[in-house]
Amino acid sequence: MTLFNRTRMPLIVAPMFLVSSPELVVATAQAGLIGGLPAPNARTTEILDQWMAQIHNALAPDHLPWLFNMFVHSTYDRFEQELALVKRYKPTLVSTALGSPQRVIDTVKGYGGQVFADVISRDMAKRSVAAGVDGLILVTQGAGGHTGRYHPLALLAEVREFWEGPLGIAGCISRGSDVAAMLVAGADFAVAGTRFIAAKESLASADYVAMMMASNSEDIIESKVVSGVTANWMRASLEQAGIDLSSSGVSKPIDLSGNRADKAWKNVWSAGQGVSTIKEAQHCQEIVDSLHREFIEALHKSSQLSENAKHC
């Protein structure tokens, strides 16, 4: 994939709701990866305009890529305003969530950008391909935030039956070796979120990061109770917010109007099942350096295994 020709490894830092900041996107790109910004993180479109200008001005001179994530659900009432900003600032990638990517394709492809769709199932992947996306991001079991139901290897194999284009895996990508494993399995890139929540450039509070460092995979709860969409949360965060865990299986209608997504997530904190990798708050550059070392070590081990297999 030419998209990753100038990156240190084929990895996108996930656009994390109420976590990713413009500073994190810029730091990620300057450290050698691709960073993502979710549009709703900016409380107003005026602030979003400033943030996108900040990212564009920092990265455009060196032609460094970045990703912009949009809700495309019918109830999301900032969509048209955000699409106008996309047309102005021309992010390299636009990823879509909670709806059809068809709504952004003409605009993004019109300036030469690419559209990647977040999908959680084979059927959703097929619909996105039919809509004309350039790539797919398979959101799989264990991913933080809005999560998937299926094991990455199972979903990857099914989608590869009909899609040969760019394909990434999101879900428990916490180490560089995880990236290497997904490439060996047939993916083109990976998407990591939880590992970067503790980046000093993120919007996560000190209390949020401290809770993550005290958590492991058994402390991650999958529930629809917060926003109506299945997501992974830290148990302690739900309890701290007074949310009744016994109602975790109760679904509510998805309604993203009036920034309700912001209100629903404001006092609860998400993380993926790879949360135990968080040991300390670090600058983005330090995290990327660590991931890159792990990635190179994993590739070296894979090469050794390949050589050994030739002689079996």
Residue frames relative to the residue before (quaternion, step in Angstrom):
aa qw qx qy qz dx dy dz
M 1.0000 0.0000 0.0000 0.0000 0.00 0.00 0.00
T 0.4244 -0.7206 0.4890 0.2480 3.58 -0.71 1.04
L 0.5206 0.6607 -0.4024 0.3613 3.58 1.19 -0.52
F 0.7749 0.3371 -0.1655 0.5084 3.58 1.02 -0.79
N 0.3205 0.7786 -0.4912 0.2234 3.60 1.20 0.30
R 0.7714 0.3371 -0.1764 0.5101 3.58 1.07 -0.71
T 0.5685 0.5786 -0.3984 0.4281 3.60 1.22 0.21
R 0.5950 -0.5965 0.4081 0.3515 3.56 -1.22 0.45
M 0.7682 -0.0502 0.0384 0.6370 3.55 1.25 -0.48
P 0.5534 -0.6329 0.4200 0.3418 3.62 -1.14 0.49
L 0.3776 0.7204 -0.4760 0.3343 3.54 0.41 1.28
I 0.1662 -0.7494 0.6357 0.0820 3.54 -1.05 0.93
V 0.3240 -0.7031 0.5933 0.2207 3.57 -0.99 0.82
A 0.4820 -0.7344 0.4045 0.2545 3.53 -0.51 1.26
P 0.4383 -0.6439 0.5486 0.3037 3.56 -1.16 0.59
M 0.0784 -0.8527 0.5164 -0.0071 3.58 -0.12 1.31
F 0.4766 -0.7041 0.4567 0.2616 3.54 -0.72 1.14
L 0.8533 0.0234 -0.0951 0.5122 3.55 -0.86 1.13
V 0.6407 0.4774 -0.3345 0.4997 3.60 1.22 0.48
S 0.7142 0.4418 -0.2666 0.4729 3.59 0.74 -1.02
S 0.1170 -0.7839 0.6092 0.0272 3.54 -0.97 0.96
P 0.6273 -0.5089 0.3921 0.4402 3.61 -1.17 0.22
E 0.6078 0.5527 -0.3516 0.4488 3.60 1.08 -0.66
L 0.6542 0.4990 -0.3164 0.4721 3.60 1.01 -0.77
V 0.6284 0.5290 -0.3396 0.4582 3.60 0.98 -0.78
V 0.6770 0.4817 -0.2916 0.4739 3.58 0.89 -0.93
A 0.6640 0.5038 -0.3093 0.4578 3.60 0.89 -0.91
T 0.6264 0.5419 -0.3312 0.4520 3.58 1.03 -0.78
A 0.6780 0.4864 -0.2921 0.4674 3.56 0.87 -0.95
Q 0.6870 0.4829 -0.2863 0.4614 3.57 0.94 -0.87
A 0.6505 0.4900 -0.3099 0.4906 3.59 1.25 -0.41
G 0.6435 -0.5844 0.3011 0.3922 3.58 1.26 -0.09
L 0.6418 0.4596 -0.3491 0.5050 3.59 1.20 0.41
I 0.4786 -0.6143 0.5175 0.3548 3.57 -1.30 -0.30
G 0.1918 -0.8031 0.5581 0.0823 3.57 -0.70 1.10
G 0.2484 -0.7851 0.5541 0.1221 3.53 -1.19 0.60
L 0.1517 -0.7721 0.6124 0.0756 3.55 -1.12 0.78
P 0.2576 -0.7552 0.5775 0.1726 3.62 -0.77 0.97
A 0.5539 -0.6627 0.3938 0.3145 3.57 -0.75 1.04
P 0.7011 0.4995 -0.3135 0.4009 3.66 0.77 -0.85
N 0.4810 0.6699 -0.4519 0.3400 3.62 1.20 -0.13
A 0.6503 0.4504 -0.3051 0.5302 3.56 1.19 -0.52
R 0.4549 -0.7312 0.4357 0.2617 3.58 -0.63 1.11
T 0.7800 0.1343 -0.0829 0.6056 3.59 1.15 -0.56
T 0.5873 -0.5701 0.4245 0.3871 3.56 -1.21 0.35
E 0.5615 0.5817 -0.3923 0.4388 3.60 1.18 -0.39
I 0.6564 0.4819 -0.2978 0.4982 3.56 1.01 -0.85
L 0.6283 0.5387 -0.3324 0.4523 3.57 0.99 -0.83
D 0.6064 0.5531 -0.3386 0.4600 3.58 1.03 -0.80
Q 0.6682 0.4945 -0.2935 0.4721 3.58 0.91 -0.92
W 0.6598 0.5183 -0.3068 0.4494 3.58 0.92 -0.90
M 0.6832 0.4810 -0.2952 0.4635 3.58 0.87 -0.93
A 0.6139 0.5278 -0.3417 0.4772 3.57 1.09 -0.67
Q 0.6289 0.5449 -0.3223 0.4514 3.58 1.01 -0.86
I 0.6816 0.4761 -0.2826 0.4784 3.58 0.90 -0.95
H 0.6575 0.5227 -0.3072 0.4474 3.56 0.87 -0.98
N 0.6915 0.4906 -0.2856 0.4467 3.59 0.83 -0.96
A 0.6765 0.4922 -0.2935 0.4625 3.58 1.10 -0.69
L 0.7935 0.3652 -0.1638 0.4584 3.58 0.94 -0.87
A 0.5892 0.6278 -0.3708 0.3481 3.59 1.03 -0.69
P 0.6311 0.5505 -0.3686 0.4034 3.67 0.88 -0.76
D 0.7546 0.3372 -0.1950 0.5281 3.60 1.07 -0.67
H 0.4209 -0.7364 0.4363 0.3003 3.58 1.34 0.19
L 0.2967 0.7565 -0.5226 0.2580 3.56 0.98 0.86
P 0.4202 -0.7406 0.4675 0.2374 3.59 -0.80 0.98
W 0.0164 0.7710 -0.6363 -0.0206 3.56 -1.29 0.47
L 0.3550 -0.7396 0.5443 0.1750 3.54 -1.27 0.46
F 0.1531 -0.7581 0.6303 0.0678 3.53 -1.11 0.85
N 0.1808 -0.8099 0.5545 0.0616 3.57 -0.74 1.10
M 0.0936 -0.8136 0.5738 0.0007 3.56 -0.89 1.02
F 0.3769 -0.6343 0.6170 0.2735 3.52 -1.23 0.62
V 0.1018 -0.8024 0.5856 0.0538 3.59 -0.86 0.92
H 0.3247 0.7496 -0.5040 0.2804 3.58 1.24 0.44
S 0.5964 -0.6222 0.3825 0.3330 3.58 -1.04 0.82
T 0.6765 0.4972 -0.3022 0.4514 3.63 1.13 -0.49
Y 0.5586 0.6155 -0.3951 0.3912 3.59 1.23 -0.22
D 0.2108 -0.8653 0.4467 0.0851 3.57 -0.19 1.28
R 0.6097 0.5296 -0.3791 0.4518 3.63 1.20 0.18
F 0.3502 0.8006 -0.4545 0.1729 3.57 1.27 -0.12
E 0.7109 0.4698 -0.2877 0.4372 3.60 0.66 -1.04
Q 0.6415 0.5172 -0.3262 0.4631 3.60 1.01 -0.76
E 0.6690 0.4941 -0.2979 0.4686 3.56 0.99 -0.84
L 0.6283 0.5324 -0.3413 0.4531 3.57 1.03 -0.73
A 0.6137 0.5391 -0.3452 0.4620 3.60 1.09 -0.66
L 0.6489 0.5010 -0.3127 0.4797 3.60 1.08 -0.72
V 0.5913 0.5552 -0.3571 0.4633 3.57 1.09 -0.65
K 0.6571 0.5110 -0.3009 0.4654 3.56 0.95 -0.90
R 0.6709 0.5044 -0.2974 0.4551 3.59 1.07 -0.74
Y 0.8147 0.3125 -0.1410 0.4677 3.59 0.75 -1.06
K 0.2786 -0.8383 0.4490 0.1345 3.58 1.32 -0.08
P 0.0164 0.8043 -0.5929 0.0372 3.64 0.53 1.07
T 0.6165 -0.5846 0.3888 0.3564 3.55 -1.10 0.78
L 0.7904 0.1102 -0.0130 0.6024 3.53 0.98 -0.98
V 0.0731 -0.7344 0.6687 0.0910 3.53 -1.20 0.61
S 0.1051 -0.7811 0.6129 0.0556 3.57 -0.76 1.03
T 0.2525 -0.7853 0.5542 0.1112 3.54 -1.09 0.77
A 0.0781 -0.7900 0.6078 0.0192 3.53 -1.16 0.71
L 0.8516 0.1814 -0.1393 0.4717 3.54 -1.26 0.60
G 0.8060 0.1459 -0.1421 0.5557 3.55 0.80 1.00
S 0.6914 -0.4886 0.3451 0.4053 3.54 -1.34 -0.02
P 0.4371 -0.6961 0.5060 0.2615 3.60 -0.93 0.88
Q 0.4374 0.7221 -0.4449 0.2989 3.59 1.24 -0.29
R 0.6296 0.5896 -0.3321 0.3816 3.58 1.06 -0.77
V 0.7673 0.3597 -0.1992 0.4921 3.62 1.11 -0.46
I 0.4871 0.7318 -0.4093 0.2442 3.57 1.20 -0.46
D 0.6801 0.4972 -0.3201 0.4334 3.62 0.74 -0.94
T 0.6683 0.5084 -0.3032 0.4505 3.59 0.93 -0.89
V 0.7141 0.4633 -0.2684 0.4509 3.58 0.77 -1.03
K 0.6942 0.4516 -0.2887 0.4804 3.57 0.86 -0.89
G 0.5616 0.6266 -0.3726 0.3914 3.55 1.21 -0.48
Y 0.7556 0.3136 -0.2096 0.5355 3.61 1.09 -0.55
G 0.6443 -0.5590 0.3150 0.4160 3.59 1.26 0.22
G 0.4794 0.6610 -0.4445 0.3684 3.59 1.24 0.25
Q 0.3851 -0.7027 0.5465 0.2437 3.54 -1.34 0.06
V 0.2656 -0.7545 0.5840 0.1386 3.54 -1.16 0.72
F 0.0662 -0.7667 0.6385 0.0099 3.53 -0.85 1.09
A 0.2335 -0.7821 0.5634 0.1280 3.59 -0.94 0.84
D 0.3623 -0.6709 0.6017 0.2377 3.54 -1.08 0.82
V 0.0469 0.8029 -0.5912 0.0604 3.59 -0.74 1.02
I 0.2440 -0.7905 0.5484 0.1217 3.56 -1.12 0.66
S 0.7808 0.2278 -0.1383 0.5651 3.60 1.25 0.02
R 0.6712 -0.4798 0.3893 0.4096 3.53 -1.33 0.28
D 0.6794 0.4987 -0.2998 0.4470 3.59 0.85 -0.95
M 0.6478 0.5048 -0.3207 0.4719 3.59 0.97 -0.82
A 0.6246 0.5313 -0.3323 0.4661 3.57 1.05 -0.74
K 0.6521 0.5143 -0.3172 0.4579 3.60 0.94 -0.85
R 0.6573 0.5030 -0.3162 0.4636 3.58 0.95 -0.83
S 0.6529 0.5134 -0.3160 0.4586 3.59 1.00 -0.77
V 0.6282 0.5193 -0.3303 0.4761 3.57 1.02 -0.77
A 0.6535 0.5147 -0.3068 0.4625 3.58 0.97 -0.86
A 0.6472 0.5281 -0.3112 0.4532 3.58 1.13 -0.65
G 0.5678 -0.6467 0.3539 0.3664 3.57 1.25 -0.31
V 0.2978 0.7737 -0.5145 0.2189 3.62 1.12 0.50
D 0.4786 -0.6590 0.5065 0.2831 3.53 -1.31 0.42
G 0.8133 0.0106 0.0262 0.5812 3.58 1.15 -0.55
L 0.3022 -0.7362 0.5807 0.1718 3.54 -1.32 0.35
I 0.1418 -0.7324 0.6572 0.1076 3.54 -1.19 0.68
L 0.2186 -0.7863 0.5677 0.1080 3.56 -0.47 1.21
V 0.1739 -0.7744 0.6036 0.0758 3.56 -0.51 1.22
T 0.0735 -0.8621 0.4999 -0.0382 3.54 -0.29 1.32
Q 0.7644 -0.3899 0.2681 0.4380 3.51 -1.36 0.15
G 0.7821 0.3247 -0.2499 0.4694 3.55 -0.93 0.93
A 0.4908 0.6590 -0.4400 0.3622 3.59 1.25 -0.11
G 0.4691 -0.6578 0.5059 0.3021 3.56 -1.11 0.64
G 0.7520 0.3270 -0.2678 0.5057 3.56 -1.21 0.39
H 0.7826 -0.1846 0.1755 0.5680 3.59 -0.99 -0.78
T 0.1159 -0.8531 0.5085 -0.0154 3.53 -0.43 1.25
G 0.4325 -0.6825 0.5240 0.2692 3.54 -1.35 0.11
R 0.5196 -0.6597 0.4631 0.2837 3.54 -1.34 0.23
Y 0.7551 0.4562 -0.1960 0.4282 3.56 1.10 -0.68
H 0.5813 -0.5727 0.4597 0.3504 3.51 -1.23 0.66
P 0.5632 -0.6428 0.3901 0.3425 3.62 -0.88 0.86
L 0.6717 0.5015 -0.3210 0.4407 3.61 0.91 -0.81
A 0.6484 0.5152 -0.3210 0.4594 3.58 1.02 -0.76
L 0.6948 0.4623 -0.2816 0.4735 3.57 0.85 -0.96
L 0.6127 0.5560 -0.3404 0.4468 3.59 1.02 -0.77
A 0.6732 0.4983 -0.3004 0.4564 3.57 0.87 -0.94
E 0.6646 0.5072 -0.3096 0.4530 3.60 0.94 -0.84
V 0.6936 0.4731 -0.2873 0.4610 3.58 0.87 -0.92
R 0.6280 0.5409 -0.3400 0.4444 3.60 1.05 -0.65
E 0.5247 0.6272 -0.4184 0.3954 3.62 1.20 -0.22
F 0.8157 0.1952 -0.0982 0.5356 3.60 1.12 -0.58
W 0.7470 0.3401 -0.2054 0.5331 3.63 1.23 -0.12
E 0.1261 -0.8098 0.5719 0.0366 3.56 -0.63 1.18
G 0.5407 0.6613 -0.3796 0.3553 3.57 1.29 -0.17
P 0.7822 -0.3222 0.2340 0.4792 3.59 -1.31 -0.14
L 0.0442 0.7994 -0.5909 0.0998 3.54 -0.80 1.07
G 0.0689 -0.8071 0.5863 0.0091 3.55 -0.83 1.02
I 0.3104 -0.7322 0.5793 0.1786 3.53 -1.28 0.47
A 0.0557 -0.7583 0.6492 0.0206 3.55 -0.98 0.96
G 0.5741 0.5673 -0.4384 0.3956 3.55 -0.93 0.91
C 0.8413 -0.1265 0.0297 0.5248 3.58 -0.38 1.28
I 0.3759 0.6676 -0.5430 0.3438 3.57 0.97 0.82
S 0.1077 0.8499 -0.4946 0.1463 3.53 0.14 1.36
R 0.7679 0.2407 -0.1316 0.5788 3.57 1.23 -0.44
G 0.6380 -0.5258 0.3944 0.4011 3.53 -1.23 0.37
S 0.6096 0.5556 -0.3471 0.4462 3.58 1.11 -0.63
D 0.5922 0.5583 -0.3681 0.4496 3.60 1.14 -0.55
V 0.6232 0.5303 -0.3302 0.4706 3.57 1.04 -0.79
A 0.6638 0.5047 -0.3034 0.4610 3.56 0.87 -0.96
A 0.6438 0.5355 -0.3228 0.4410 3.59 0.96 -0.85
M 0.6690 0.4943 -0.3050 0.4638 3.59 0.95 -0.83
L 0.6232 0.5275 -0.3430 0.4644 3.60 1.07 -0.66
V 0.6461 0.5108 -0.3124 0.4734 3.57 0.97 -0.86
A 0.6767 0.5058 -0.2872 0.4514 3.58 1.05 -0.77
G 0.6780 -0.5212 0.2866 0.4319 3.59 1.23 -0.24
A 0.5159 0.6141 -0.4350 0.4094 3.59 1.25 0.11
D 0.4474 -0.6838 0.5084 0.2715 3.56 -1.28 0.34
F 0.7882 -0.0243 0.0339 0.6140 3.56 1.20 -0.52
A 0.3036 -0.7297 0.5782 0.2026 3.54 -1.32 0.12
V 0.2574 -0.7400 0.6023 0.1529 3.54 -1.32 0.38
A 0.0816 -0.8119 0.5781 0.0004 3.58 -0.70 1.12
G 0.1050 -0.8128 0.5709 0.0486 3.56 -0.92 0.88
T 0.7238 0.4938 -0.2764 0.3949 3.54 0.44 -1.28
R 0.6286 0.5606 -0.3424 0.4163 3.60 0.93 -0.85
F 0.7416 0.4216 -0.2204 0.4730 3.60 1.12 -0.66
I 0.4220 0.6910 -0.4870 0.3276 3.61 1.21 0.06
A 0.7126 0.4478 -0.2444 0.4816 3.57 1.07 -0.78
A 0.3885 0.7012 -0.5045 0.3207 3.61 1.22 0.23
K 0.5155 -0.6691 0.4404 0.3045 3.58 -0.92 0.87
E 0.6407 0.5154 -0.3252 0.4671 3.59 1.24 -0.32
S 0.5586 0.6205 -0.3973 0.3809 3.63 1.21 -0.13
L 0.5704 -0.5973 0.4496 0.3401 3.54 -1.35 0.15
A 0.4487 0.7123 -0.4436 0.3075 3.59 1.27 -0.11
S 0.4434 -0.6995 0.4986 0.2558 3.56 -0.97 0.89
A 0.6587 -0.4959 0.3847 0.4151 3.55 -1.29 0.28
D 0.6376 0.5262 -0.3275 0.4575 3.59 1.05 -0.73
Y 0.6100 0.5476 -0.3353 0.4643 3.57 1.06 -0.78
V 0.6914 0.4738 -0.2775 0.4694 3.57 0.81 -1.02
A 0.6357 0.5312 -0.3316 0.4514 3.60 0.98 -0.80
M 0.6451 0.5129 -0.3205 0.4670 3.59 0.99 -0.80
M 0.6314 0.5301 -0.3306 0.4594 3.57 1.03 -0.76
M 0.6782 0.4979 -0.2983 0.4507 3.57 0.91 -0.89
A 0.6862 0.4502 -0.2781 0.4991 3.58 1.23 -0.40
S 0.6461 0.5463 -0.2969 0.4427 3.59 1.30 -0.05
N 0.1055 -0.7446 0.6485 0.1180 3.51 -1.38 0.31
S 0.7742 -0.3823 0.2179 0.4549 3.60 -1.25 0.04
E 0.6326 0.5424 -0.3408 0.4353 3.61 1.10 -0.59
D 0.6506 0.5172 -0.3062 0.4641 3.57 1.26 -0.32
I 0.5823 0.5738 -0.3714 0.4402 3.60 1.29 0.05
I 0.1300 -0.8088 0.5734 0.0124 3.56 -0.73 1.14
E 0.2593 -0.7462 0.5941 0.1515 3.57 -0.92 0.96
S 0.1732 0.8031 -0.5442 0.1701 3.58 -0.71 1.06
K 0.3364 -0.7106 0.5805 0.2118 3.55 -1.29 0.52
V 0.4602 0.7558 -0.4053 0.2295 3.55 1.27 -0.32
V 0.6571 0.5425 -0.3253 0.4100 3.61 1.05 -0.63
S 0.8557 0.0769 0.0167 0.5114 3.58 0.68 -1.09
G 0.5671 -0.5882 0.3964 0.4187 3.57 1.24 -0.14
V 0.6825 0.3908 -0.2653 0.5577 3.58 1.31 -0.14
T 0.5189 -0.6486 0.4505 0.3272 3.59 -0.90 0.88
A 0.1196 0.7824 -0.5970 0.1306 3.56 -0.77 1.10
N 0.4111 -0.6883 0.5394 0.2573 3.54 -1.29 0.37
W 0.0676 -0.8036 0.5904 -0.0328 3.54 -0.90 1.07
M 0.4760 -0.6092 0.5294 0.3492 3.55 -1.24 0.35
R 0.5396 -0.6611 0.4218 0.3064 3.53 -0.80 1.09
A 0.6613 0.5230 -0.3148 0.4359 3.58 0.87 -0.94
S 0.6276 0.5397 -0.3305 0.4534 3.57 1.10 -0.69
L 0.6486 0.5058 -0.3149 0.4736 3.59 0.97 -0.85
E 0.6657 0.4969 -0.3026 0.4672 3.57 0.93 -0.91
Q 0.6397 0.5395 -0.3133 0.4490 3.56 1.00 -0.86
A 0.7044 0.4446 -0.2488 0.4942 3.57 1.12 -0.75
G 0.4885 -0.6947 0.4108 0.3318 3.59 1.29 0.01
I 0.3909 0.7203 -0.4819 0.3101 3.58 1.17 0.55
D 0.4299 -0.7177 0.5001 0.2236 3.54 -0.84 1.07
L 0.3152 -0.7860 0.5034 0.1717 3.58 -0.37 1.22
S 0.5752 0.6000 -0.3839 0.4022 3.60 1.17 -0.45
S 0.6883 0.4479 -0.2835 0.4953 3.59 1.22 -0.34
S 0.3259 0.8033 -0.4589 0.1946 3.57 1.29 0.24
G 0.6851 0.4697 -0.2967 0.4712 3.59 1.15 -0.41
V 0.5381 0.6355 -0.4005 0.3823 3.57 1.26 -0.08
S 0.2492 -0.7833 0.5551 0.1273 3.54 -0.75 1.05
K 0.1286 -0.7617 0.6289 0.0882 3.55 -1.17 0.62
P 0.6069 -0.5596 0.3920 0.4061 3.61 -1.08 0.51
I 0.4466 -0.6674 0.5232 0.2854 3.56 -1.10 0.74
D 0.1097 0.7777 -0.6090 0.1110 3.56 -0.76 1.08
L 0.0623 -0.8328 0.5498 -0.0166 3.58 -0.32 1.29
S 0.4045 0.7222 -0.4751 0.2984 3.58 1.23 0.25
G 0.8327 0.2264 -0.1546 0.4811 3.55 -1.21 0.51
N 0.5764 -0.6136 0.3645 0.3979 3.58 1.16 0.65
R 0.2183 0.8068 -0.5214 0.1720 3.59 1.06 0.69
A 0.5596 0.5859 -0.3963 0.4319 3.56 1.14 -0.50
D 0.6245 0.5413 -0.3226 0.4614 3.56 1.04 -0.86
K 0.6846 0.4920 -0.2858 0.4556 3.57 0.84 -0.99
A 0.6625 0.5292 -0.3125 0.4283 3.58 0.94 -0.87
W 0.7640 0.3855 -0.1900 0.4812 3.59 1.00 -0.86
K 0.4407 0.7570 -0.4290 0.2207 3.58 1.21 -0.31
N 0.8156 0.2671 -0.1143 0.5005 3.59 0.86 -0.94
V 0.6729 0.4011 -0.3174 0.5344 3.58 1.22 0.35
W 0.2744 -0.7983 0.5262 0.1030 3.54 -1.05 0.81
S 0.2933 -0.7763 0.5443 0.1230 3.50 -0.91 1.03
A 0.1060 0.7524 -0.6492 0.0335 3.53 -1.33 0.43
G 0.4474 -0.6779 0.5119 0.2797 3.55 -1.22 0.45
Q 0.6984 -0.4876 0.3303 0.4066 3.55 -1.31 0.15
G 0.6152 0.5392 -0.3525 0.4545 3.58 1.25 -0.15
V 0.2725 0.8271 -0.4608 0.1712 3.56 1.29 0.31
S 0.6108 0.5962 -0.3595 0.3771 3.59 1.06 -0.63
T 0.5594 0.5972 -0.3991 0.4137 3.62 1.23 -0.18
I 0.5903 0.5764 -0.3716 0.4257 3.61 1.23 -0.31
K 0.0241 -0.8273 0.5598 -0.0412 3.57 -0.44 1.23
E 0.8010 -0.0346 0.0570 0.5950 3.58 1.17 -0.56
A 0.5211 -0.5820 0.5070 0.3642 3.54 -1.30 0.29
Q 0.0045 0.8056 -0.5904 0.0499 3.59 -0.86 0.97
H 0.5449 -0.5527 0.4926 0.3935 3.53 -1.27 0.23
C 0.6548 -0.5350 0.3657 0.3890 3.56 -1.15 0.63
Q 0.6340 0.5488 -0.3349 0.4298 3.60 0.91 -0.87
E 0.6524 0.5141 -0.3141 0.4598 3.59 0.98 -0.82
I 0.6463 0.5142 -0.3182 0.4654 3.58 0.98 -0.83
V 0.6678 0.4984 -0.3010 0.4637 3.57 0.90 -0.94
D 0.6290 0.5322 -0.3380 0.4548 3.61 0.96 -0.81
S 0.6625 0.5056 -0.3004 0.4640 3.58 0.96 -0.90
L 0.6510 0.5097 -0.3089 0.4702 3.58 0.93 -0.90
H 0.6586 0.5165 -0.3150 0.4475 3.58 0.95 -0.84
R 0.6281 0.5223 -0.3355 0.4693 3.59 0.98 -0.78
E 0.6646 0.5023 -0.2966 0.4670 3.57 0.93 -0.93
F 0.6332 0.5405 -0.3190 0.4529 3.56 1.05 -0.81
I 0.6753 0.4878 -0.2913 0.4703 3.58 0.87 -0.95
E 0.6354 0.5243 -0.3268 0.4632 3.60 0.99 -0.81
A 0.6617 0.5060 -0.3046 0.4619 3.59 0.98 -0.87
L 0.6455 0.5103 -0.3243 0.4667 3.60 1.00 -0.78
H 0.6269 0.5310 -0.3317 0.4637 3.57 1.05 -0.77
K 0.6592 0.4970 -0.3071 0.4733 3.57 0.95 -0.86
S 0.6338 0.5294 -0.3273 0.4592 3.58 1.01 -0.80
S 0.6409 0.5264 -0.3177 0.4596 3.55 1.03 -0.83
Q 0.6433 0.5169 -0.3170 0.4675 3.58 1.02 -0.81
L 0.6464 0.5159 -0.3141 0.4662 3.57 0.98 -0.85
S 0.6324 0.5346 -0.3237 0.4578 3.55 1.06 -0.80
E 0.6589 0.5057 -0.3060 0.4652 3.56 0.95 -0.88
N 0.6472 0.5208 -0.3162 0.4582 3.56 0.99 -0.85
A 0.6530 0.5368 -0.3100 0.4351 3.57 1.02 -0.86
K 0.6074 0.5756 -0.3518 0.4196 3.56 1.12 -0.67
H 0.7368 0.4169 -0.2205 0.4845 3.55 1.14 -0.62
C 0.5067 0.6478 -0.4243 0.3789 3.58 1.27 0.18
